[in-house]
Amino acid sequence: MCPKPHTRPPARDRDHHATVLAAVLLAASAAALAYVLLGGHHGAVEEADTDTDAAPLSGVLA
């Protein structure tokens, strides 16, 4: 007698993939928000607001 043929398990539906993608995006955005709120990167930052002779941006709001 032949053994029972192997069948593939049922494929996961698109809802599962969408849920996993949403969870990954939520985790990434939560990590980015926590990074910003907790101080983020403290590298060399130039102070733009102390430079009084800087040229204004043209065409920002016409």
CNS distance restraints for C-alpha pairs under 8 A (distance, minus, plus):
assign (resid  12 and name CA) (resid  16 and name CA) 6.41 0.50 0.50
assign (resid  12 and name CA) (resid  17 and name CA) 7.72 0.50 0.50
assign (resid  13 and name CA) (resid  17 and name CA) 6.98 0.50 0.50
assign (resid  14 and name CA) (resid  18 and name CA) 6.13 0.50 0.50
assign (resid  15 and name CA) (resid  19 and name CA) 6.09 0.50 0.50
assign (resid  16 and name CA) (resid  20 and name CA) 6.24 0.50 0.50
assign (resid  17 and name CA) (resid  21 and name CA) 6.14 0.50 0.50
assign (resid  18 and name CA) (resid  22 and name CA) 6.05 0.50 0.50
assign (resid  19 and name CA) (resid  23 and name CA) 6.16 0.50 0.50
assign (resid  20 and name CA) (resid  24 and name CA) 6.23 0.50 0.50
assign (resid  21 and name CA) (resid  25 and name CA) 6.18 0.50 0.50
assign (resid  22 and name CA) (resid  26 and name CA) 6.01 0.50 0.50
assign (resid  23 and name CA) (resid  27 and name CA) 6.11 0.50 0.50
assign (resid  24 and name CA) (resid  28 and name CA) 6.18 0.50 0.50
assign (resid  25 and name CA) (resid  29 and name CA) 6.12 0.50 0.50
assign (resid  26 and name CA) (resid  30 and name CA) 6.05 0.50 0.50
assign (resid  27 and name CA) (resid  31 and name CA) 6.11 0.50 0.50
assign (resid  28 and name CA) (resid  32 and name CA) 6.19 0.50 0.50
assign (resid  29 and name CA) (resid  33 and name CA) 6.09 0.50 0.50
assign (resid  30 and name CA) (resid  34 and name CA) 6.09 0.50 0.50
assign (resid  31 and name CA) (resid  35 and name CA) 6.08 0.50 0.50
assign (resid  32 and name CA) (resid  36 and name CA) 6.28 0.50 0.50
assign (resid  33 and name CA) (resid  37 and name CA) 6.06 0.50 0.50
assign (resid  34 and name CA) (resid  38 and name CA) 5.85 0.50 0.50
assign (resid  35 and name CA) (resid  39 and name CA) 6.42 0.50 0.50
assign (resid  35 and name CA) (resid  40 and name CA) 4.98 0.50 0.50
assign (resid  36 and name CA) (resid  40 and name CA) 4.94 0.50 0.50
assign (resid  47 and name CA) (resid  51 and name CA) 7.37 0.50 0.50
